[in-house]
Amino acid sequence: MHCPSSKPPSQQDTNPRSYAPKIGNSQQDAPAFRIEIYNQDQELMDQAYSEDRRVVLDTRLYAKGTYFLHIFYEGEVRQKQILIE
């Protein structure tokens, strides 16, 4: 589910956002992981899986605001708050 953007299409960013968390001693050592993004209402907006240490989430259509990343790997969950402008 994607939230509509408050900007008209001509003013929206043209590049999706990517996220490559620092896991392990270097990016090359990073294991596969799963990432989920939630809005302030705790609704799951999107999820992605990585086997190559990088995830790309297209947030161009998300409304401005605070979102929460949940990063799942090796039996742990890390959480990160992000701001989409």
C-alpha positions in Angstrom: 0.0 0.0 0.0 1.4 3.4 -0.9 0.3 6.8 0.3 -0.4 9.4 -2.3 2.1 12.2 -2.5 1.2 15.8 -1.7 3.4 17.0 -4.7 2.2 16.9 -8.3 4.1 14.4 -10.4 6.3 17.1 -12.0 7.7 18.1 -8.6 8.3 14.6 -7.2 11.8 13.2 -6.9 12.7 11.0 -9.8 14.9 8.5 -7.9 13.8 5.8 -5.5 15.5 5.8 -2.1 18.0 3.0 -1.4 19.1 1.7 2.0 22.2 -0.3 2.6 22.5 -0.8 6.4 26.0 -1.3 7.9 25.9 -5.0 9.0 29.0 -6.9 9.9 32.5 -5.4 9.6 32.0 -4.2 6.1 29.4 -4.1 3.4 31.0 -7.2 1.8 30.5 -9.2 5.1 26.8 -8.3 5.4 24.3 -11.2 5.4 21.0 -11.2 3.6 18.3 -9.3 5.3 14.6 -8.2 5.1 13.4 -4.6 5.6 9.9 -3.3 6.3 8.8 0.3 6.3 5.8 1.5 8.5 4.0 4.8 8.6 3.1 6.7 11.8 -0.2 4.7 12.0 1.9 1.4 12.2 0.6 0.4 8.8 3.1 -1.7 6.7 3.9 0.4 3.6 6.4 -1.9 1.8 8.9 -4.6 2.4 11.9 -5.9 0.5 14.5 -8.7 0.7 18.2 -8.5 0.0 20.7 -11.1 -0.9 23.3 -8.6 -2.2 23.5 -6.3 0.9 21.3 -3.5 -0.6 17.6 -2.7 -0.7 15.8 -0.1 -2.8 12.4 1.1 -1.7 10.5 3.5 -3.9 9.2 6.2 -1.6 8.4 8.8 -4.2 4.6 8.4 -3.7 4.8 8.4 0.1 3.3 11.5 1.9 5.8 13.6 3.8 6.3 12.5 7.3 8.0 10.2 9.7 8.4 6.5 8.9 9.9 3.5 10.7 12.3 1.0 9.2 12.4 -2.5 10.7 15.6 -4.4 9.6 15.5 -8.2 10.2 18.7 -10.2 10.0 20.3 -13.0 11.9 17.3 -13.4 14.2 17.4 -9.7 15.3 15.4 -6.6 14.5 16.9 -3.2 14.3 14.6 -0.2 14.1 15.4 3.2 12.5 13.2 6.3 12.3 13.4 8.2 8.9 11.9 11.4 7.6 10.5 11.6 4.1 10.3 15.1 2.8 
